[in-house]
Amino acid sequence: MPPSLPPTAGVFGGLKRALFRHYRESLGRELSALGVRYDDLLDPTQDPDVDAALRRLPPGDIEARNARLRRALNLQMKRETLPEELRRLQTPWAHYALGELYRVRMENRERRELNTPRPYRRSIP
């Protein structure tokens, strides 16, 4: 007989999925209102891996990221949001940096396992 889960596991699993879905929709609305993507929230000053991943991206992606961040800061300072027709065009979950960030972290893990130094030395102030 297979091991059985506690009777409340299904209830909490469903609750967890419902809360995650609600959070993701809420965050998507907030990101669309400012015209940014989820990957724009990655901070290169806090994580050297993010910095390395952003340096590997094509210049066009970096320029688009900077433009989205400038627009979001401008809207925030004015206490405004994007018009509804522009909000519908936004793609907050279109990832452009997470794949490269994953590769950087895999390379770092491999370097740790092989005891080789990192190709970049950066200290966070």
N, CA, C and O atoms as a DFTB+ gen file, in Angstrom:
500 C
 N C O
     1  1       0.847      -1.176       0.000
     2  2       0.000       0.000       0.000
     3  2       0.896       1.244       0.000
     4  3       1.801       1.342       0.828
     5  1       0.659       2.207      -0.921
     6  2       1.486       3.403      -0.966
     7  2       1.255       4.266       0.265
     8  3       0.181       4.235       0.867
     9  1       2.283       5.042       0.635
    10  2       2.096       5.916       1.796
    11  2       1.019       6.946       1.503
    12  3       0.926       7.468       0.392
    13  1       0.234       7.224       2.480
    14  2      -0.866       8.170       2.283
    15  2      -0.460       9.549       2.797
    16  3       0.303       9.683       3.754
    17  1      -0.988      10.548       2.136
    18  2      -0.755      11.921       2.555
    19  2      -1.746      12.279       3.644
    20  3      -2.817      11.680       3.736
    21  1      -1.400      13.239       4.457
    22  2      -2.382      13.693       5.439
    23  2      -3.629      14.211       4.730
    24  3      -3.530      14.742       3.624
    25  1      -4.789      14.067       5.343
    26  2      -6.024      14.481       4.669
    27  2      -6.065      15.960       4.318
    28  3      -6.823      16.359       3.435
    29  1      -5.262      16.784       4.994
    30  2      -5.296      18.219       4.719
    31  2      -4.316      18.631       3.630
    32  3      -4.317      19.797       3.235
    33  1      -3.471      17.715       3.121
    34  2      -2.470      18.078       2.108
    35  2      -3.139      18.586       0.835
    36  3      -2.673      19.559       0.242
    37  1      -4.201      17.959       0.415
    38  2      -4.894      18.406      -0.787
    39  2      -5.538      19.765      -0.600
    40  3      -5.561      20.574      -1.528
    41  1      -6.054      20.023       0.573
    42  2      -6.692      21.309       0.853
    43  2      -5.651      22.417       0.820
    44  3      -5.865      23.450       0.185
    45  1      -4.528      22.212       1.496
    46  2      -3.499      23.246       1.524
    47  2      -2.805      23.384       0.182
    48  3      -2.387      24.482      -0.184
    49  1      -2.675      22.291      -0.561
    50  2      -2.096      22.376      -1.892
    51  2      -2.950      23.230      -2.812
    52  3      -2.436      24.060      -3.562
    53  1      -4.265      23.020      -2.748
    54  2      -5.177      23.827      -3.556
    55  2      -5.176      25.283      -3.118
    56  3      -5.232      26.190      -3.948
    57  1      -5.112      25.501      -1.807
    58  2      -5.051      26.871      -1.289
    59  2      -3.759      27.548      -1.727
    60  3      -3.760      28.721      -2.098
    61  1      -2.670      26.811      -1.683
    62  2      -1.385      27.358      -2.097
    63  2      -1.411      27.743      -3.576
    64  3      -0.934      28.815      -3.948
    65  1      -1.968      26.871      -4.418
    66  2      -2.065      27.182      -5.847
    67  2      -2.967      28.397      -6.086
    68  3      -2.665      29.238      -6.932
    69  1      -4.070      28.487      -5.343
    70  2      -4.985      29.614      -5.513
    71  2      -4.315      30.925      -5.096
    72  3      -4.463      31.944      -5.770
    73  1      -3.582      30.895      -3.989
    74  2      -2.883      32.101      -3.541
    75  2      -1.797      32.495      -4.535
    76  3      -1.614      33.679      -4.817
    77  1      -1.075      31.509      -5.068
    78  2      -0.031      31.796      -6.056
    79  2      -0.643      32.416      -7.313
    80  3      -0.120      33.394      -7.847
    81  1      -1.741      31.848      -7.777
    82  2      -2.399      32.363      -8.981
    83  2      -2.870      33.801      -8.756
    84  3      -2.705      34.657      -9.625
    85  1      -3.462      34.062      -7.578
    86  2      -3.925      35.411      -7.258
    87  2      -2.749      36.391      -7.193
    88  3      -2.832      37.502      -7.716
    89  1      -1.649      35.973      -6.546
    90  2      -0.470      36.838      -6.438
    91  2       0.113      37.133      -7.816
    92  3       0.470      38.274      -8.110
    93  1       0.209      36.108      -8.659
    94  2       0.774      36.291      -9.996
    95  2      -0.090      37.240     -10.826
    96  3       0.446      38.096     -11.530
    97  1      -1.398      37.106     -10.759
    98  2      -2.286      38.008     -11.499
    99  2      -2.164      39.431     -10.977
   100  3      -2.122      40.379     -11.762
   101  1      -2.109      39.589      -9.664
   102  2      -1.986      40.913      -9.061
   103  2      -0.664      41.562      -9.454
   104  3      -0.629      42.736      -9.822
   105  1       0.420      40.799      -9.376
   106  2       1.723      41.331      -9.759
   107  2       1.746      41.667     -11.249
   108  3       2.319      42.684     -11.638
   109  1       1.140      40.841     -12.077
   110  2       1.074      41.110     -13.513
   111  2       0.342      42.408     -13.820
   112  3       0.747      43.164     -14.702
   113  1      -0.747      42.664     -13.083
   114  2      -1.479      43.928     -13.273
   115  2      -0.621      45.124     -12.882
   116  3      -0.613      46.140     -13.577
   117  1       0.105      45.004     -11.764
   118  2       0.962      46.099     -11.312
   119  2       2.104      46.353     -12.301
   120  3       2.419      47.501     -12.613
   121  1       2.713      45.285     -12.784
   122  2       3.802      45.447     -13.748
   123  2       3.295      46.043     -15.054
   124  3       3.960      46.892     -15.647
   125  1       2.131      45.611     -15.503
   126  2       1.555      46.154     -16.742
   127  2       1.183      47.615     -16.590
   128  3       1.300      48.391     -17.539
   129  1       0.738      47.996     -15.405
   130  2       0.361      49.396     -15.178
   131  2       1.564      50.315     -15.319
   132  3       1.418      51.472     -15.713
   133  1       2.749      49.809     -15.002
   134  2       3.960      50.623     -15.129
   135  2       4.730      50.325     -16.406
   136  3       5.657      51.059     -16.750
   137  1       4.364      49.263     -17.113
   138  2       5.015      48.938     -18.366
   139  2       6.356      48.257     -18.211
   140  3       7.231      48.423     -19.061
   141  1       6.542      47.485     -17.134
   142  2       7.804      46.770     -16.942
   143  2       7.565      45.270     -16.984
   144  3       6.428      44.806     -16.896
   145  1       8.638      44.527     -17.118
   146  2       8.580      43.065     -17.094
   147  2       9.163      42.567     -15.779
   148  3       9.857      43.299     -15.073
   149  1       8.875      41.327     -15.467
   150  2       9.369      40.742     -14.227
   151  2      10.900      40.754     -14.192
   152  3      11.490      41.013     -13.143
   153  1      11.542      40.479     -15.318
   154  2      13.008      40.445     -15.365
   155  2      13.619      41.825     -15.128
   156  3      14.783      41.919     -14.736
   157  1      12.857      42.896     -15.357
   158  2      13.361      44.244     -15.094
   159  2      13.581      44.475     -13.604
   160  3      14.329      45.376     -13.224
   161  1      12.951      43.689     -12.768
   162  2      13.072      43.855     -11.321
   163  2      14.361      43.254     -10.764
   164  3      14.696      43.486      -9.603
   165  1      15.080      42.492     -11.570
   166  2      16.348      41.908     -11.125
   167  2      17.366      43.038     -10.954
   168  3      17.558      43.848     -11.861
   169  1      18.019      43.091      -9.786
   170  2      18.918      44.186      -9.455
   171  2      20.373      43.740      -9.576
   172  3      20.821      42.904      -8.790
   173  1      21.123      44.278     -10.542
   174  2      22.515      43.855     -10.715
   175  2      23.440      44.317      -9.595
   176  3      24.542      43.785      -9.455
   177  1      23.018      45.293      -8.797
   178  2      23.874      45.743      -7.695
   179  2      23.777      44.819      -6.488
   180  3      24.645      44.853      -5.616
   181  1      22.755      44.010      -6.426
   182  2      22.567      43.122      -5.284
   183  2      23.071      41.713      -5.526
   184  3      23.344      40.984      -4.572
   185  1      23.202      41.316      -6.787
   186  2      23.593      39.948      -7.109
   187  2      24.579      39.968      -8.271
   188  3      24.213      40.378      -9.373
   189  1      25.827      39.534      -8.054
   190  2      26.796      39.527      -9.154
   191  2      26.390      38.610     -10.308
   192  3      26.794      38.838     -11.449
   193  1      25.596      37.578     -10.022
   194  2      25.134      36.696     -11.091
   195  2      24.195      37.437     -12.038
   196  3      24.255      37.240     -13.252
   197  1      23.335      38.281     -11.492
   198  2      22.432      39.079     -12.324
   199  2      23.245      40.040     -13.182
   200  3      22.947      40.232     -14.361
   201  1      24.276      40.643     -12.586
   202  2      25.133      41.552     -13.335
   203  2      25.799      40.823     -14.506
   204  3      25.834      41.339     -15.624
   205  1      26.321      39.634     -14.248
   206  2      26.969      38.854     -15.310
   207  2      25.962      38.469     -16.388
   208  3      26.282      38.514     -17.576
   209  1      24.752      38.092     -15.987
   210  2      23.729      37.711     -16.960
   211  2      23.327      38.903     -17.827
   212  3      23.143      38.759     -19.036
   213  1      23.191      40.076     -17.215
   214  2      22.813      41.258     -17.987
   215  2      23.926      41.669     -18.954
   216  3      23.642      42.161     -20.046
   217  1      25.175      41.475     -18.568
   218  2      26.277      41.805     -19.470
   219  2      26.303      40.888     -20.686
   220  3      26.849      41.262     -21.724
   221  1      25.729      39.705     -20.580
   222  2      25.710      38.761     -21.700
   223  2      24.564      39.009     -22.670
   224  3      24.570      38.465     -23.775
   225  1      23.598      39.803     -22.290
   226  2      22.431      40.041     -23.154
   227  2      22.803      40.943     -24.324
   228  3      23.750      41.724     -24.238
   229  1      22.052      40.831     -25.421
   230  2      22.296      41.724     -26.564
   231  2      22.013      43.182     -26.180
   232  3      21.182      43.445     -25.311
   233  1      22.700      44.125     -26.826
   234  2      22.494      45.542     -26.495
   235  2      21.048      46.004     -26.653
   236  3      20.589      46.868     -25.906
   237  1      20.335      45.444     -27.608
   238  2      18.930      45.839     -27.796
   239  2      18.065      45.504     -26.585
   240  3      17.185      46.282     -26.215
   241  1      18.309      44.357     -25.972
   242  2      17.556      43.981     -24.778
   243  2      17.873      44.910     -23.612
   244  3      16.985      45.268     -22.839
   245  1      19.135      45.297     -23.486
   246  2      19.539      46.195     -22.408
   247  2      18.915      47.579     -22.602
   248  3      18.438      48.188     -21.645
   249  1      18.921      48.070     -23.842
   250  2      18.313      49.373     -24.130
   251  2      16.812      49.352     -23.855
   252  3      16.269      50.307     -23.300
   253  1      16.143      48.269     -24.239
   254  2      14.699      48.162     -23.980
   255  2      14.433      48.101     -22.481
   256  3      13.473      48.702     -21.998
   257  1      15.268      47.388     -21.744
   258  2      15.121      47.299     -20.281
   259  2      15.276      48.675     -19.649
   260  3      14.470      49.075     -18.809
   261  1      16.317      49.397     -20.058
   262  2      16.541      50.731     -19.506
   263  2      15.395      51.682     -19.846
   264  3      15.002      52.501     -19.015
   265  1      14.861      51.577     -21.056
   266  2      13.735      52.433     -21.451
   267  2      12.497      52.111     -20.610
   268  3      11.788      53.017     -20.173
   269  1      12.238      50.814     -20.383
   270  2      11.081      50.442     -19.552
   271  2      11.250      50.948     -18.118
   272  3      10.292      51.428     -17.511
   273  1      12.452      50.840     -17.584
   274  2      12.689      51.312     -16.214
   275  2      12.562      52.830     -16.120
   276  3      11.992      53.343     -15.157
   277  1      13.088      53.557     -17.114
   278  2      12.942      55.022     -17.114
   279  2      11.467      55.420     -17.183
   280  3      11.024      56.325     -16.476
   281  1      10.712      54.729     -18.048
   282  2       9.284      55.041     -18.173
   283  2       8.561      54.759     -16.868
   284  3       7.713      55.546     -16.448
   285  1       8.886      53.637     -16.214
   286  2       8.237      53.296     -14.943
   287  2       8.561      54.325     -13.869
   288  3       7.681      54.726     -13.108
   289  1       9.821      54.757     -13.801
   290  2      10.188      55.781     -12.808
   291  2       9.471      57.093     -13.088
   292  3       9.015      57.765     -12.164
   293  1       9.372      57.457     -14.359
   294  2       8.666      58.675     -14.736
   295  2       7.190      58.596     -14.334
   296  3       6.640      59.546     -13.777
   297  1       6.558      57.459     -14.622
   298  2       5.146      57.296     -14.251
   299  2       4.971      57.311     -12.735
   300  3       4.005      57.880     -12.226
   301  1       5.898      56.692     -12.018
   302  2       5.804      56.668     -10.557
   303  2       5.919      58.078      -9.978
   304  3       5.174      58.446      -9.070
   305  1       6.855      58.862     -10.511
   306  2       7.034      60.226      -9.985
   307  2       5.803      61.078     -10.256
   308  3       5.450      61.937      -9.448
   309  1       5.151      60.846     -11.388
   310  2       3.939      61.593     -11.722
   311  2       2.694      61.009     -11.057
   312  3       1.609      61.585     -11.140
   313  1       2.861      59.868     -10.402
   314  2       1.747      59.140      -9.782
   315  2       0.669      58.803     -10.816
   316  3      -0.527      58.979     -10.584
   317  1       1.140      58.311     -11.965
   318  2       0.248      57.918     -13.053
   319  2       0.521      56.470     -13.421
   320  3       1.464      55.853     -12.925
   321  1      -0.315      55.943     -14.294
   322  2      -0.098      54.614     -14.860
   323  2      -0.268      54.708     -16.374
   324  3      -0.716      55.726     -16.902
   325  1       0.092      53.645     -17.047
   326  2      -0.083      53.614     -18.494
   327  2      -1.567      53.636     -18.851
   328  3      -2.392      53.129     -18.090
   329  1      -1.913      54.211     -19.989
   330  2      -3.306      54.132     -20.443
   331  2      -3.709      52.676     -20.682
   332  3      -2.863      51.820     -20.940
   333  1      -4.984      52.416     -20.594
   334  2      -5.509      51.051     -20.681
   335  2      -5.117      50.359     -21.985
   336  3      -4.799      49.170     -21.979
   337  1      -5.135      51.086     -23.102
   338  2      -4.790      50.443     -24.379
   339  2      -3.316      50.032     -24.415
   340  3      -2.978      49.047     -25.071
   341  1      -2.438      50.755     -23.732
   342  2      -1.030      50.355     -23.657
   343  2      -0.815      49.228     -22.644
   344  3       0.066      48.387     -22.822
   345  1      -1.614      49.218     -21.595
   346  2      -1.514      48.136     -20.605
   347  2      -1.794      46.778     -21.232
   348  3      -1.142      45.784     -20.913
   349  1      -2.770      46.750     -22.125
   350  2      -3.136      45.475     -22.756
   351  2      -2.015      44.941     -23.646
   352  3      -1.946      43.738     -23.898
   353  1      -1.142      45.821     -24.120
   354  2      -0.035      45.410     -24.981
   355  2       1.180      44.913     -24.193
   356  3       2.089      44.315     -24.768
   357  1       1.199      45.155     -22.893
   358  2       2.364      44.791     -22.081
   359  2       2.441      43.282     -21.873
   360  3       1.424      42.591     -21.814
   361  1       3.669      42.792     -21.764
   362  2       3.920      41.361     -21.530
   363  2       4.821      41.222     -20.305
   364  3       6.031      41.045     -20.445
   365  1       4.240      41.301     -19.096
   366  2       5.084      41.282     -17.895
   367  2       5.778      39.955     -17.647
   368  3       6.761      39.916     -16.906
   369  1       5.309      38.880     -18.233
   370  2       5.910      37.563     -17.981
   371  2       6.744      37.072     -19.149
   372  3       7.091      35.892     -19.193
   373  1       7.078      37.940     -20.099
   374  2       7.978      37.559     -21.195
   375  2       9.408      37.720     -20.680
   376  3       9.917      38.835     -20.573
   377  1      10.037      36.611     -20.368
   378  2      11.374      36.653     -19.768
   379  2      12.441      36.801     -20.838
   380  3      12.409      36.131     -21.871
   381  1      13.381      37.687     -20.571
   382  2      14.507      37.865     -21.481
   383  2      15.837      37.628     -20.779
   384  3      16.850      37.457     -21.457
   385  1      15.878      37.611     -19.458
   386  2      17.142      37.476     -18.734
   387  2      17.210      36.218     -17.873
   388  3      18.303      35.815     -17.476
   389  1      16.100      35.598     -17.579
   390  2      16.134      34.456     -16.654
   391  2      16.892      33.268     -17.227
   392  3      17.552      32.547     -16.478
   393  1      16.817      33.047     -18.522
   394  2      17.560      31.944     -19.129
   395  2      19.063      32.139     -18.976
   396  3      19.791      31.206     -18.635
   397  1      19.515      33.355     -19.230
   398  2      20.944      33.650     -19.088
   399  2      21.358      33.612     -17.616
   400  3      22.454      33.155     -17.293
   401  1      20.503      34.080     -16.737
   402  2      20.792      34.018     -15.296
   403  2      20.914      32.569     -14.837
   404  3      21.778      32.241     -14.024
   405  1      20.058      31.715     -15.352
   406  2      20.132      30.289     -15.025
   407  2      21.468      29.702     -15.490
   408  3      22.095      28.930     -14.765
   409  1      21.904      30.074     -16.711
   410  2      23.182      29.572     -17.217
   411  2      24.360      30.066     -16.379
   412  3      25.296      29.310     -16.121
   413  1      24.320      31.328     -15.954
   414  2      25.391      31.873     -15.113
   415  2      25.456      31.116     -13.798
   416  3      26.542      30.768     -13.336
   417  1      24.312      30.859     -13.196
   418  2      24.303      30.144     -11.907
   419  2      24.744      28.692     -12.065
   420  3      25.391      28.142     -11.174
   421  1      24.401      28.070     -13.181
   422  2      24.877      26.708     -13.430
   423  2      26.399      26.696     -13.601
   424  3      27.075      25.809     -13.080
   425  1      26.933      27.673     -14.326
   426  2      28.380      27.763     -14.491
   427  2      29.071      27.983     -13.145
   428  3      30.118      27.390     -12.883
   429  1      28.501      28.818     -12.304
   430  2      29.080      29.066     -10.983
   431  2      29.042      27.818     -10.119
   432  3      29.990      27.532      -9.388
   433  1      27.955      27.081     -10.203
   434  2      27.866      25.839      -9.436
   435  2      28.914      24.842      -9.928
   436  3      29.550      24.155      -9.128
   437  1      29.089      24.768     -11.239
   438  2      30.093      23.871     -11.794
   439  2      31.501      24.299     -11.359
   440  3      32.339      23.453     -11.045
   441  1      31.758      25.607     -11.342
   442  2      33.067      26.093     -10.900
   443  2      33.318      25.749      -9.432
   444  3      34.431      25.376      -9.062
   445  1      32.290      25.874      -8.603
   446  2      32.441      25.500      -7.188
   447  2      32.756      24.023      -7.049
   448  3      33.609      23.634      -6.250
   449  1      32.063      23.198      -7.833
   450  2      32.297      21.754      -7.757
   451  2      33.690      21.378      -8.244
   452  3      34.286      20.425      -7.743
   453  1      34.213      22.122      -9.218
   454  2      35.545      21.836      -9.754
   455  2      36.648      22.639      -9.069
   456  3      37.826      22.484      -9.392
   457  1      36.267      23.492      -8.127
   458  2      37.207      24.351      -7.396
   459  2      38.033      25.228      -8.324
   460  3      39.246      25.347      -8.155
   461  1      37.378      25.841      -9.305
   462  2      38.053      26.772     -10.200
   463  2      37.571      28.179      -9.888
   464  3      36.441      28.355      -9.433
   465  1      38.411      29.190     -10.126
   466  2      37.997      30.560      -9.793
   467  2      36.985      31.098     -10.786
   468  3      36.879      30.626     -11.918
   469  1      36.251      32.089     -10.336
   470  2      35.300      32.770     -11.207
   471  2      36.051      33.660     -12.180
   472  3      37.110      34.184     -11.833
   473  1      35.541      33.845     -13.373
   474  2      36.242      34.701     -14.342
   475  2      36.123      36.190     -13.997
   476  3      36.868      37.003     -14.544
   477  1      35.224      36.553     -13.125
   478  2      35.083      37.951     -12.734
   479  2      35.116      38.016     -11.210
   480  3      34.589      37.149     -10.513
   481  1      35.742      39.055     -10.732
   482  2      35.825      39.298      -9.280
   483  2      35.107      40.602      -9.001
   484  3      35.541      41.666      -9.443
   485  1      34.028      40.521      -8.281
   486  2      33.291      41.722      -7.954
   487  2      32.845      41.637      -6.511
   488  3      32.303      40.623      -6.070
   489  1      33.075      42.692      -5.795
   490  2      32.607      42.719      -4.413
   491  2      31.448      43.703      -4.338
   492  3      31.462      44.761      -4.968
   493  1      30.482      43.339      -3.580
   494  2      29.319      44.214      -3.399
   495  2      29.636      45.172      -2.258
   496  3      29.957      44.740      -1.151
   497  1      29.548      46.477      -2.526
   498  2      29.900      47.469      -1.479
   499  2      28.954      47.422      -0.306
   500  3      29.114      48.186       0.646
